[in-house]
Amino acid sequence: MSAYVIFSFLLSIIMILTIISLVRNNKLNERHSIFWLAFSLIIMVLSLFPHIIDILARLLHIDYAPSLLFLIGIIFLIIYNIYVTTLINQHSEKINKLAQEISIMKSELEEKKEMRGN
């Protein structure tokens, strides 16, 4: 085994253990951890079987196989960025709605206090 195979395999193991630790400590949601675990497993498989990259590169007519890794990484990051952006948008809408509801409840509470005081 070459050094880069061992390094990438150990990197994937460290990623998996880190993700599991984050989930156990409630710092990462299980729903989000699946995405990262899948990514770690892909790295593990590609590190153990590096010829898969060469085969995929030939099928996609990519002359330099390592550039396929960069392409896959960029696509992965774009997809994850879109996913996180939609989550942020959903949470932003929920926060705005909650702020409006709190404002309404505060005004209703103040009205009730004024009615009791008079």
KAURFEN-V247186 format. One record per residue. SS is DSSP state (2 for helix, 1 for strand, 0 for the rest). OMEGA is omega in whole degrees, 0 to 359 (NA if undefined). Layout:
SS;OMEGA  SS;OMEGA
This chain:
0;180  0;185  2;182  2;177  2;179  2;180  2;182  2;176  2;178  2;177  2;179  2;177  2;179  2;178  2;180  2;180  2;178  2;180  2;178  2;178  2;179  2;178  2;180  2;181  0;179  0;177  0;178  0;180  0;179  2;181  2;180  2;182  2;180  2;180  2;182  2;176  2;177  2;178  2;179  2;179  2;176  2;177  2;180  2;181  2;180  2;178  2;179  2;181  0;184  0;179  2;177  2;179  2;179  2;180  2;179  2;179  2;178  2;180  2;181  0;180  0;176  0;186  0;183  0;188  2;179  2;177  2;175  2;178  2;178  2;178  2;179  2;179  2;179  2;178  2;178  2;182  2;178  2;179  2;180  2;178  2;177  2;180  2;181  2;178  2;178  2;177  2;179  2;179  2;179  2;180  2;178  2;178  2;178  2;180  2;178  2;180  2;179  2;178  2;178  2;180  2;178  2;179  2;179  2;180  2;178  2;180  2;177  2;179  2;178  2;177  2;180  2;178  2;179  2;180  2;180  2;182  2;182  0;NA
